Amino acid sequence: MSMTNIDVDDTILAEAMRLMGTTTKKDTINNALSDYVSRLKRLEALEKLSRRAAAGEFEPTMRVHEARKLAQREAAE
């Protein structure tokens, strides 16, 4: 871990601490950075899945899933 001196808006930091329930500036900033990175990674994954879906990559799997659901419904009747 590195030590870095930065200027932080005290009002925003206090609000972040309140919302996160953290008690130290260090924990608040580390949690905020971790959350930010996690969110961007999830967005990247969603974009990748969206591109694959648009290319029709999941169509065969969806057809199999729908056929299984239909067979289960018919068996239950």
C-alpha positions in Angstrom: 0.0 0.0 0.0 1.3 3.4 -0.8 1.0 6.7 1.1 -0.4 9.6 -0.9 -1.3 13.1 0.2 -4.3 14.5 -1.6 -6.7 17.4 -1.1 -10.3 16.1 -0.5 -13.5 18.0 -0.3 -14.3 17.7 3.4 -18.1 18.0 2.8 -18.2 15.2 0.3 -15.9 13.1 2.4 -18.1 13.6 5.5 -21.2 12.6 3.5 -19.4 9.6 2.1 -18.4 8.5 5.6 -22.0 8.9 6.8 -23.4 6.9 3.9 -20.8 4.2 4.1 -20.8 4.0 7.8 -17.0 4.3 7.9 -15.2 6.1 10.7 -11.8 6.9 9.0 -10.9 8.9 5.9 -8.6 6.0 4.8 -11.4 3.4 5.0 -13.9 5.7 3.3 -11.5 6.5 0.4 -10.4 2.8 0.0 -14.0 1.6 0.1 -15.1 4.3 -2.5 -12.2 3.3 -4.8 -13.0 -0.4 -4.5 -16.7 0.2 -5.1 -15.9 2.3 -8.2 -13.6 -0.3 -9.7 -16.2 -3.0 -9.0 -18.9 -1.0 -10.7 -16.8 -0.4 -13.8 -15.9 -4.1 -14.0 -19.6 -5.0 -13.8 -20.4 -2.5 -16.6 -17.6 -3.9 -18.7 -19.0 -7.4 -18.2 -22.6 -6.2 -19.0 -21.3 -4.6 -22.2 -19.5 -7.8 -23.2 -22.7 -9.9 -22.6 -24.8 -7.4 -24.5 -22.5 -7.6 -27.5 -22.7 -11.4 -27.4 -26.5 -11.3 -27.1 -26.8 -8.9 -30.0 -24.7 -11.3 -32.0 -27.2 -14.1 -31.2 -24.7 -16.1 -29.3 -27.3 -17.2 -26.7 -30.1 -18.1 -29.0 -29.4 -21.9 -29.1 -29.2 -22.0 -25.3 -32.5 -20.1 -25.0 -34.2 -22.5 -27.4 -33.1 -25.4 -25.3 -34.2 -23.7 -22.1 -37.7 -22.8 -23.5 -38.1 -26.4 -24.7 -37.3 -27.7 -21.2 -39.8 -25.3 -19.6 -42.5 -26.4 -22.1 -41.8 -30.1 -21.4 -42.0 -29.5 -17.6 -45.3 -27.7 -18.0 -46.7 -30.4 -20.2 -45.5 -33.1 -17.7 -47.2 -31.3 -14.8 -50.6 -31.1 -16.6 
